[in-house]
């Protein structure tokens, strides 16, 4: 694993509270599109082909280094649901800096058609940070023989929604790290543009409220 001096994104795990910024990131999408596998691949560099469907919310913490800044990521894995129908939408979207909107390249109606709804953009704009950034990710690109959604259709959808686009595979570890790093980049860019009106949601260890690892259990059923 790279050290902080090896590259711009040297990564370390840490449980302490010494960080410059904390970003809350949500992975959203239908059931079985691979959100949990995507999270585990990034946070733990592990892959299990038979995850049980997430109930409610689960999350992991990862600390990365960007230039001279230490950034703590709280990455939330949400249960698959239609836009705005989950009882936790309001509570968990609030304060989120970034979203990974995921679909499965092998599911047409259930997965690819789902993120076309403007309801998702509306929910994100309503409940999260004003400058929350979104990446559209077509997961499971390793299984070309079973693909039903072309890369071009994915890019067209991303352009329609105004999001950047990635294709990825948690199984083969394709574009997983790159997706998160790009999301961190665009969040930092927007944060820099709005420094004069600093949003409390992006403040670091010395600049406002923090959410420690102990305030939310590692797994929590949705009861909000």
matplotlib code that plots the C-alpha trace (Angstrom):
import matplotlib.pyplot as plt

x = [0.0, 1.3, 2.7, 1.8, 5.0, 4.6, 1.8, -0.7, -3.1, -1.0, -3.6, -3.5, -6.1, -6.4, -8.9, -7.7, -9.4, -6.5, -7.7, -8.1, -11.4, -14.1, -16.3, -19.5, -20.0, -23.0, -23.2, -26.8, -28.5, -30.8, -30.4, -27.8, -25.9, -22.8, -22.7, -21.4, -18.8, -17.6, -17.3, -15.4, -13.0, -12.1, -12.0, -10.5, -9.2, -11.4, -14.1, -16.7, -19.1, -22.0, -22.9, -26.2, -28.3, -27.7, -30.5, -30.7, -27.2, -23.7, -20.5, -16.7, -14.1, -11.0, -8.4, -6.5, -3.9, -4.4, -1.4, -0.8, -4.3, -5.5, -9.1, -11.3, -13.9, -17.1, -18.5, -22.1, -23.5, -27.3, -29.9, -31.3, -34.5, -36.4, -35.5, -36.9, -38.9, -36.6, -37.4, -33.7, -33.3, -33.6, -31.4, -28.6, -28.4, -28.1, -24.5, -23.3, -20.5, -20.5, -22.6, -21.8, -24.9, -24.5, -26.2, -25.4, -24.3, -26.2, -29.7, -31.6, -35.0, -34.2, -30.9, -30.1, -33.5, -33.6, -31.1, -32.7, -35.4, -34.8, -36.1, -32.5, -31.0, -33.9, -33.3, -29.6, -30.1, -32.8, -31.1, -27.4, -24.8, -25.6, -22.5, -22.7, -20.9, -22.2, -20.5, -22.5, -20.9, -21.7, -20.6, -19.6, -17.8, -15.7, -18.6, -18.6, -20.5, -23.5, -23.5, -26.8, -25.9, -23.2, -20.5, -21.9, -25.4, -23.9, -22.1, -25.2, -27.1, -24.3, -24.4, -28.1, -27.9, -24.9, -22.6, -19.2, -19.1, -17.0, -17.3, -15.9, -15.6, -15.4, -14.5, -11.5, -10.7, -11.2, -11.6, -12.7, -9.9, -10.0, -13.7, -13.3, -10.2, -12.0, -15.0, -12.7, -11.0, -14.3, -15.5, -12.2, -12.5, -16.0, -15.0, -12.2, -14.5, -16.8, -14.2, -15.6, -18.9, -17.5, -20.2, -20.0, -20.5, -17.0, -15.1, -12.2, -11.1, -10.5, -13.4, -16.8, -18.8, -17.3, -18.9, -16.7, -16.7, -18.3, -21.4, -22.9, -22.5, -20.8, -24.2, -27.6, -31.1, -33.1, -35.3, -35.1]
y = [0.0, 3.4, 5.8, 9.5, 10.3, 7.7, 9.6, 12.3, 9.7, 7.8, 6.0, 4.9, 3.6, 5.5, 5.7, 9.0, 12.3, 14.2, 15.2, 18.4, 17.6, 15.0, 14.1, 12.1, 10.0, 7.9, 5.0, 4.8, 2.4, -0.5, -3.7, -6.1, -3.5, -4.1, -1.2, -3.3, -5.0, -1.7, -0.3, -3.3, -3.3, 0.3, 0.3, -3.2, -4.3, -7.4, -9.0, -11.5, -12.7, -13.6, -10.5, -10.5, -7.5, -4.5, -3.7, 0.0, 1.6, 0.4, 2.4, 2.4, 5.0, 5.5, 8.3, 9.4, 12.1, 14.7, 16.9, 18.2, 17.5, 14.6, 13.7, 11.4, 9.7, 8.3, 6.1, 5.0, 1.9, 2.3, -0.4, -0.5, 1.4, 3.7, 7.4, 9.1, 6.1, 5.0, 6.3, 7.2, 9.4, 12.7, 11.8, 10.2, 12.5, 15.5, 16.7, 14.4, 15.9, 13.3, 10.5, 7.5, 6.7, 3.1, 0.8, -2.7, -3.1, -6.4, -5.3, -3.1, -2.2, -2.9, -1.0, 1.1, 2.7, 3.4, 6.3, 8.2, 9.5, 13.1, 12.2, 11.2, 14.5, 16.2, 14.2, 14.9, 18.6, 18.8, 16.9, 17.2, 19.9, 22.6, 21.7, 17.9, 16.1, 13.0, 10.4, 7.9, 4.4, 1.4, -1.5, -5.1, -4.1, -7.3, -9.4, -8.3, -11.4, -10.5, -6.8, -5.2, -1.6, -0.2, 2.2, 4.8, 4.5, 5.0, 8.1, 9.5, 9.0, 10.7, 13.7, 13.9, 14.0, 16.3, 13.8, 12.4, 8.8, 5.7, 2.1, -0.2, -3.7, -4.4, -8.0, -7.2, -4.0, -1.8, 1.9, 1.5, 3.6, 6.0, 6.6, 7.6, 9.7, 11.6, 12.2, 13.6, 15.8, 17.4, 17.8, 19.6, 21.8, 22.9, 23.3, 25.6, 27.7, 28.2, 28.9, 32.3, 30.8, 27.7, 25.0, 23.4, 20.0, 20.2, 21.5, 19.6, 18.6, 22.1, 23.8, 22.7, 19.6, 16.2, 12.8, 10.3, 6.6, 5.9, 8.0, 5.6, 1.8, -0.1, -1.4, 0.1, -0.9, 1.9, 3.2, 7.0]
z = [0.0, -1.0, 1.6, 1.7, -0.2, -2.9, -4.8, -4.4, -3.0, -0.4, 1.7, 5.3, 7.8, 11.0, 13.9, 15.3, 14.8, 13.3, 9.8, 7.8, 6.2, 6.5, 3.5, 3.7, 0.6, -0.3, -2.7, -4.0, -6.5, -6.9, -5.1, -6.4, -8.5, -6.4, -4.0, -1.1, -3.1, -4.5, -1.0, 0.4, -2.6, -2.0, 1.8, 2.4, -1.0, -0.7, -2.8, -1.7, -4.5, -2.2, -0.1, 1.6, 0.5, 2.7, 5.2, 6.1, 6.1, 6.5, 6.3, 6.3, 7.1, 5.1, 5.4, 2.3, 1.6, -1.1, -1.5, 2.1, 3.3, 5.3, 4.3, 6.2, 4.1, 5.6, 2.9, 3.3, 1.6, 1.3, 0.8, -2.7, -3.1, -5.5, -5.4, -2.3, -1.1, 1.7, 5.2, 5.7, 2.6, 4.4, 7.4, 5.5, 2.5, 4.8, 4.9, 2.1, 0.0, -2.8, -4.3, -6.4, -8.4, -9.5, -12.0, -13.2, -16.8, -17.0, -15.8, -18.2, -16.8, -13.1, -13.1, -16.1, -16.5, -12.8, -12.5, -15.5, -13.1, -12.2, -8.7, -7.7, -8.7, -6.9, -3.7, -3.8, -4.3, -1.6, 1.2, 0.7, 0.5, -2.1, -4.1, -3.7, -6.5, -8.3, -10.4, -12.4, -12.3, -14.5, -12.4, -13.4, -16.6, -16.3, -17.5, -21.2, -22.4, -20.2, -20.9, -22.0, -21.4, -23.7, -22.6, -24.9, -23.4, -20.0, -21.2, -22.8, -19.5, -17.6, -20.0, -19.6, -15.9, -15.8, -14.0, -14.8, -15.9, -15.0, -15.7, -13.0, -11.7, -8.0, -8.8, -11.0, -9.2, -12.3, -11.7, -8.1, -6.6, -9.6, -9.0, -5.4, -6.1, -8.9, -6.6, -3.9, -6.5, -7.6, -4.1, -3.2, -6.3, -5.4, -1.8, -2.8, -5.0, -2.0, 0.8, 1.4, 2.4, 4.1, 4.6, 8.0, 6.3, 4.9, 8.0, 9.4, 12.8, 13.9, 12.1, 13.3, 14.1, 13.6, 13.3, 15.1, 14.4, 17.8, 17.1, 14.5, 14.8, 12.0, 10.9, 11.6, 10.6, 9.1, 11.9, 11.3]

ax = plt.figure().add_subplot(projection="3d")
ax.plot(x, y, z, "-o")
ax.set_aspect("equal")
plt.show()
